Amino acid sequence: MHGSRRNHSEQGEGEEEEEEEEEEEEEEEEEEEEEEEEEEEEEEEEEGEKQEEQEQEEESSYSRSCSVAF
Protein backbone atom coordinates (compact mmCIF):
# COMPACT_ATOMS: atom_id res chain seq x y z
CA MET A 1 0.00 0.00 0.00
CA HIS A 2 2.79 2.40 0.87
CA GLY A 3 4.53 1.73 -2.48
CA SER A 4 1.53 2.72 -4.56
CA ARG A 5 1.27 6.00 -2.68
CA ARG A 6 4.91 6.82 -3.53
CA ASN A 7 4.26 6.10 -7.21
CA HIS A 8 1.33 8.45 -7.13
CA SER A 9 3.39 11.30 -5.71
CA GLU A 10 6.12 10.70 -8.32
CA GLN A 11 3.52 10.90 -11.07
CA GLY A 12 2.25 14.17 -9.62
CA GLU A 13 5.76 15.62 -9.62
CA GLY A 14 6.26 14.48 -13.20
CA GLU A 15 3.08 16.24 -14.27
CA GLU A 16 4.20 19.44 -12.56
CA GLU A 17 7.53 19.33 -14.39
CA GLU A 18 5.74 18.82 -17.71
CA GLU A 19 3.50 21.81 -17.03
CA GLU A 20 6.53 23.97 -16.22
CA GLU A 21 8.23 22.88 -19.45
CA GLU A 22 5.08 23.67 -21.44
CA GLU A 23 4.87 27.13 -19.86
CA GLU A 24 8.52 27.80 -20.72
CA GLU A 25 7.95 26.67 -24.31
CA GLU A 26 4.90 28.93 -24.60
CA GLU A 27 6.91 31.88 -23.29
CA GLU A 28 9.68 31.19 -25.79
CA GLU A 29 7.15 30.98 -28.63
CA GLU A 30 5.61 34.29 -27.58
CA GLU A 31 9.04 35.94 -27.53
CA GLU A 32 9.80 34.57 -31.01
CA GLU A 33 6.47 35.85 -32.30
CA GLU A 34 7.18 39.31 -30.87
CA GLU A 35 10.60 39.35 -32.54
CA GLU A 36 9.06 38.30 -35.86
CA GLU A 37 6.44 41.04 -35.59
CA GLU A 38 9.15 43.63 -34.91
CA GLU A 39 11.12 42.44 -37.94
CA GLU A 40 8.00 42.60 -40.12
CA GLU A 41 7.30 46.15 -38.93
CA GLU A 42 10.86 47.20 -39.78
CA GLU A 43 10.56 45.62 -43.22
CA GLU A 44 7.25 47.39 -43.82
CA GLU A 45 8.83 50.71 -42.83
CA GLU A 46 11.70 50.11 -45.25
CA GLU A 47 9.27 49.16 -48.02
CA GLY A 48 7.22 52.26 -47.28
CA GLU A 49 10.33 54.43 -47.62
CA LYS A 50 11.22 52.73 -50.91
CA GLN A 51 7.69 53.28 -52.19
CA GLU A 52 7.87 56.96 -51.23
CA GLU A 53 11.19 57.30 -53.06
CA GLN A 54 9.75 55.59 -56.14
CA GLU A 55 6.68 57.82 -56.04
CA GLN A 56 8.86 60.92 -55.77
CA GLU A 57 10.97 59.72 -58.72
CA GLU A 58 7.83 59.01 -60.73
CA GLU A 59 6.42 62.44 -59.89
CA SER A 60 9.64 64.19 -60.86
CA SER A 61 9.97 62.20 -64.08
CA TYR A 62 6.26 62.81 -64.76
CA SER A 63 6.62 66.55 -64.21
CA ARG A 64 9.73 66.50 -66.47
CA SER A 65 7.80 64.72 -69.21
CA CYS A 66 4.96 67.22 -68.82
CA SER A 67 7.29 70.20 -69.09
CA VAL A 68 8.95 68.62 -72.14
CA ALA A 69 5.53 68.09 -73.74
CA PHE A 70 4.60 71.77 -73.41
PEMONOR-V473196 format. One line per field, one symbol per residue. ss: DSSP state (@ for helix, = for strand, . for the rest). A space follows every 10 residues. Layout:
BEGIN
ss->???
END
This chain:
BEGIN
ss->.@@@@@@@@@ @@@@@@@@@@ @@@@@@@@@@ @@@@@@@@@@ @@@@@@@@@@ @@@@@@@@@@ @@@@@@@@@.
END
